[in-house]
Amino acid sequence: MASNCDSQNNRDDYVKKLMQHITVHSFGQCLHNQEVPDDIRDKYGLEKGDAAYWKKYMYELKRDVLMRYKFVLAFENSNCEGYVTEKVYDPLLIDAIPIYMGATDIDDYVPPHSIIKVTDFKNVEDLANYINEVANNQTLYDSYFEWKKDKTYKSFCKICRQSEESIFCRFLERAVWVD
């Protein structure tokens, strides 16, 4: 659902390469190849091709669309330390596995073993193979959600240790209790 098609980390180029190995649905302006499903547009009273929906119902629509997927590309606009946005948290809230490109210190911001990092793979093909492996192995897929069983999830995050009011702690509390 990317709308910044000129990112500093060239995420669109990476997605294009990934598309050569697996199916990727792109709902945003960048690499657009998928429309919001009719039932979701109907839910919000939107006409086909109505681009204004992203502004008015952005968060609700995004959640409803992404809920249909096991994996969500969570590619930031840049790969800067500490630059972490909702892109990684949206999939976690809906029980999808984020495939992450972005902050080099992302492990400080997410529960352990909750994301797939593109930097863990030597190339796009290896990442695509691993995504297929996870998709076809329920035990492996479920292992990415083990963190939800640990109600002491705050231990994962340096930032959470600094403040009980941390946005990251509030997110995780919401994600854990959504079940």
C-alpha positions as CSV (number, residue, x, y, z in Angstrom):
1,M,0.0,0.0,0.0
2,A,2.9,2.3,-0.7
3,S,2.3,5.8,-2.0
4,N,5.8,7.2,-1.9
5,C,7.2,5.7,-5.1
6,D,10.6,7.4,-4.7
7,S,11.8,5.9,-1.4
8,Q,15.4,6.4,-0.2
9,N,15.9,2.6,0.1
10,N,14.6,1.7,-3.4
11,R,11.9,-0.6,-1.9
12,D,10.0,-0.6,-5.2
13,D,13.0,-2.2,-7.0
14,Y,13.1,-4.9,-4.3
15,V,9.4,-5.5,-4.6
16,K,9.7,-5.8,-8.4
17,K,12.3,-8.5,-8.0
18,L,10.2,-10.3,-5.4
19,M,7.3,-10.2,-7.8
20,Q,9.4,-12.4,-10.1
21,H,9.3,-15.2,-7.6
22,I,6.0,-14.9,-5.7
23,T,2.7,-13.2,-6.1
24,V,2.6,-9.7,-4.5
25,H,-0.6,-7.7,-4.4
26,S,0.0,-3.9,-4.4
27,F,-2.9,-1.7,-3.5
28,G,-1.1,1.7,-3.3
29,Q,0.1,4.0,-6.0
30,C,3.5,2.3,-6.3
31,L,3.4,-0.9,-8.4
32,H,-0.4,-0.8,-8.2
33,N,-1.7,-4.2,-9.5
34,Q,-4.7,-4.8,-7.2
35,E,-7.9,-3.0,-6.4
36,V,-9.7,-2.9,-3.0
37,P,-12.1,-5.8,-3.1
38,D,-15.8,-5.0,-3.8
39,D,-17.0,-6.2,-0.4
40,I,-14.7,-3.8,1.4
41,R,-15.5,-0.9,-0.9
42,D,-19.2,-1.7,-0.3
43,K,-18.7,-1.7,3.4
44,Y,-17.5,1.9,3.3
45,G,-19.9,3.0,0.5
46,L,-17.1,3.7,-2.0
47,E,-17.3,3.7,-5.7
48,K,-14.9,1.7,-7.8
49,G,-11.8,3.7,-8.7
50,D,-12.5,6.2,-5.8
51,A,-9.0,7.1,-4.7
52,A,-10.3,9.3,-1.9
53,Y,-11.0,6.3,0.2
54,W,-7.4,6.1,1.3
55,K,-7.7,9.4,3.0
56,K,-11.1,9.2,4.6
57,Y,-11.0,5.5,5.7
58,M,-7.3,4.8,5.5
59,Y,-6.7,2.9,8.7
60,E,-10.0,0.9,8.6
61,L,-9.6,0.0,4.9
62,K,-6.0,-0.9,5.3
63,R,-6.8,-3.3,8.2
64,D,-9.7,-4.9,6.3
65,V,-7.7,-5.4,3.2
66,L,-4.6,-6.8,4.9
67,M,-6.6,-9.2,7.1
68,R,-6.9,-11.5,4.1
69,Y,-3.1,-12.1,3.9
70,K,-0.7,-14.3,5.8
71,F,2.2,-12.0,5.0
72,V,2.4,-8.2,4.5
73,L,5.3,-6.3,3.1
74,A,6.3,-3.8,5.7
75,F,8.8,-1.7,3.8
76,E,9.8,1.6,5.3
77,N,10.7,4.6,3.1
78,S,14.3,4.4,4.4
79,N,16.5,2.1,6.3
80,C,17.5,4.4,9.1
81,E,18.2,3.4,12.7
82,G,15.1,4.2,14.8
83,Y,12.8,4.9,11.9
84,V,10.0,2.6,12.6
85,T,6.4,3.3,11.5
86,E,3.0,1.7,11.5
87,K,4.1,-0.4,8.6
88,V,5.5,-3.1,10.8
89,Y,2.7,-2.9,13.4
90,D,-0.3,-3.0,11.2
91,P,0.4,-6.7,10.2
92,L,1.1,-7.7,13.8
93,L,-2.3,-6.3,14.8
94,I,-4.2,-8.5,12.3
95,D,-2.1,-11.7,12.8
96,A,-0.1,-11.4,9.6
97,I,3.7,-11.8,9.4
98,P,5.4,-8.6,8.5
99,I,8.2,-9.0,5.9
100,Y,10.3,-6.1,6.9
101,M,12.7,-3.7,5.2
102,G,13.8,-0.6,7.2
103,A,15.3,0.3,10.5
104,T,18.6,-1.5,11.2
105,D,17.6,-1.8,14.9
106,I,14.0,-3.1,14.3
107,D,14.6,-5.9,16.8
108,D,14.4,-3.3,19.5
109,Y,10.9,-2.4,18.4
110,V,9.2,-5.7,17.8
111,P,8.7,-8.9,19.7
112,P,11.2,-11.7,19.1
113,H,10.6,-13.9,16.1
114,S,7.6,-11.8,15.0
115,I,8.9,-10.6,11.6
116,I,10.8,-11.7,8.6
117,K,13.6,-9.3,7.8
118,V,14.8,-9.0,4.2
119,T,18.3,-8.4,5.5
120,D,18.4,-12.0,6.8
121,F,18.5,-13.3,3.2
122,K,21.4,-13.1,0.8
123,N,19.0,-12.3,-2.1
124,V,15.3,-11.9,-3.1
125,E,15.0,-15.5,-4.3
126,D,16.1,-16.9,-0.9
127,L,13.5,-14.6,0.8
128,A,10.8,-15.8,-1.6
129,N,11.7,-19.4,-1.0
130,Y,11.5,-18.9,2.8
131,I,8.1,-17.1,2.5
132,N,6.8,-20.2,0.6
133,E,8.3,-22.5,3.3
134,V,6.6,-20.6,6.1
135,A,3.3,-20.4,4.2
136,N,3.3,-24.2,3.7
137,N,4.4,-25.2,7.2
138,Q,1.7,-24.3,9.8
139,T,4.0,-25.0,12.7
140,L,6.6,-22.6,11.4
141,Y,4.0,-20.0,10.5
142,D,2.5,-20.3,14.0
143,S,5.9,-19.8,15.6
144,Y,5.8,-16.2,14.4
145,F,2.9,-15.6,16.9
146,E,4.3,-17.3,20.0
147,W,5.1,-13.9,21.4
148,K,1.3,-13.3,21.9
149,K,1.2,-16.0,24.5
150,D,3.7,-14.2,26.6
151,K,1.9,-11.6,28.6
152,T,5.2,-10.3,29.8
153,Y,6.0,-9.2,26.2
154,K,7.5,-6.0,27.4
155,S,10.8,-7.8,28.0
156,F,11.5,-7.7,24.3
157,C,11.8,-3.9,23.9
158,K,14.5,-1.6,25.2
159,I,12.1,1.3,24.7
160,C,9.3,-0.4,26.7
161,R,11.7,-0.8,29.6
162,Q,12.2,3.0,29.6
163,S,8.5,3.9,30.0
164,E,5.2,2.1,30.7
165,E,3.6,4.7,28.6
166,S,5.6,3.9,25.5
167,I,3.7,3.8,22.3
168,F,5.3,0.4,21.6
169,C,4.0,-1.0,24.8
170,R,0.5,0.3,24.1
171,F,0.6,-1.3,20.7
172,L,1.6,-4.7,22.1
173,E,-1.0,-4.5,24.8
174,R,-3.6,-3.9,22.1
175,A,-2.2,-6.7,19.8
176,V,-2.0,-9.3,22.6
177,W,-5.5,-8.6,23.9
178,V,-7.2,-8.5,20.4
179,D,-7.2,-12.3,20.4
